[in-house]
Amino acid sequence: MNGKKIPEGTISRLFIYLREVAELSRLGIRTVSSAELGERANLSDAQVRKDLGYFGQFGVSGSGYDTAELKKALEKILGKDRTWNVAVIGAGQLGSALISYTGFRDHGLEVVAVFDTDPRKIGKNLGGIIVQPLGDLADAAESQRIAIGIIAVPAGSAQEVAGKMVDAGIGCILNFAPVGLNVPDKVKVRNVDLSHELETLSYFLVDPGNK
C-alpha cells in the first residue's frame, strides 16, 4: 500500500468500485477504463486512479482494467475473500432483527453468537443461535474467532459492552446505541444512530422545494 495511510473515503469508494466491476464481470465485460468506472460510480477518472493507486498498479495504460482481476484484487483488499464471524450483544428487538438478517452472508459476514444480560433471554434460540450470558463473551470470542461485535443495547449499557468487547480482543465494533464510545485507538468503531438519521430526513420534509 506504498506505506501510506489510506483515507477512509478511499475505502468507502473501493466498495463502490467492487460493486461495479462485479456487475461488469457478471455481464461478461472483460475490461473497463478508469473513465468508464468513474462514470458508473459518479466520480472522476482521476479519483478512480488515485484510489486504486494506493494499492499498487492495476490495469495497462490504454487497455483499462481487467474486470475479473480487479474484482479479485478488490475483494482481497476489502477482506471479502473470506468470512468474518460476528457477535451481536443485545437480544432485544433490534438484536433479533440483526440476527435474522440473511444479507450479512452475502457480504462475507456470519453471525455466530448472541449475548445478553437478561436471564429471561439467556438460553433462548434466536435464528438457530442460543443466547449466551455476556460474561461468556471473552471465551466465545476466542473459541469462535469473533472479529466484529455489534452493540444493540440501550445507550446506558453501551460503554460497558464496548469495554467487554475490547477486553475480549474484538477489534471492530458496529454501535447501534445512540452514544459515543470510549475505546482504544486500535479498535475501529462505526456508529449507526437510526433515530438521528430519521430525524435528519424531517428537515427535507419542512420545505422540500428548497432542499
C-alpha positions, 0 to 999 in steps of 0.5 A: 500500500506504498506505506501510506495511510489510506483515507477512509473515503478511499475505502468507502469508494473501493466498495463502490468500485467492487460493486461495479466491476462485479456487475461488469464481470457478471455481464461478461465485460472483460475490461473497463477504463478508469473513465468508464468506472468513474462514470458508473460510480459518479466520480472522476477518472482521476479519483478512480486512479488515485484510489486504486493507486494506493494499492499498487498498479492495476490495469495497462495504460490504454487497455483499462482494467481487467474486470475479473482481476480487479474484482479479485484484487478488490475483494482481497483488499476489502477482506471479502475473500473470506468470512468474518464471524460476528457477535451481536450483544443485545437480544432485544428487538433490534438484536433479533432483527440483526440476527435474522438478517440473511444479507450479512452472508452475502457480504462475507459476514456470519453471525455466530453468537448472541449475548445478553444480560437478561436471564429471561433471554439467556438460553433462548434460540434466536435464528438457530443461535442460543443466547449466551450470558455476556460474561461468556463473551471473552471465551466465545470470542476466542473459541469462535474467532469473533472479529466484529461485535455489534452493540444493540443495547440501550445507550446506558449499557453501551460503554460497558459492552464496548469495554467487554468487547475490547477486553475480549480482543474484538477489534471492530465494533458496529454501535447501534446505541445512540452514544459515543464510545470510549475505546482504544485507538486500535479498535475501529468503531462505526456508529449507526444512530437510526433515530438521528438519521430519521430525524435528519430526513424531517428537515427535507420534509419542512420545505422540500422545494428548497432542499 
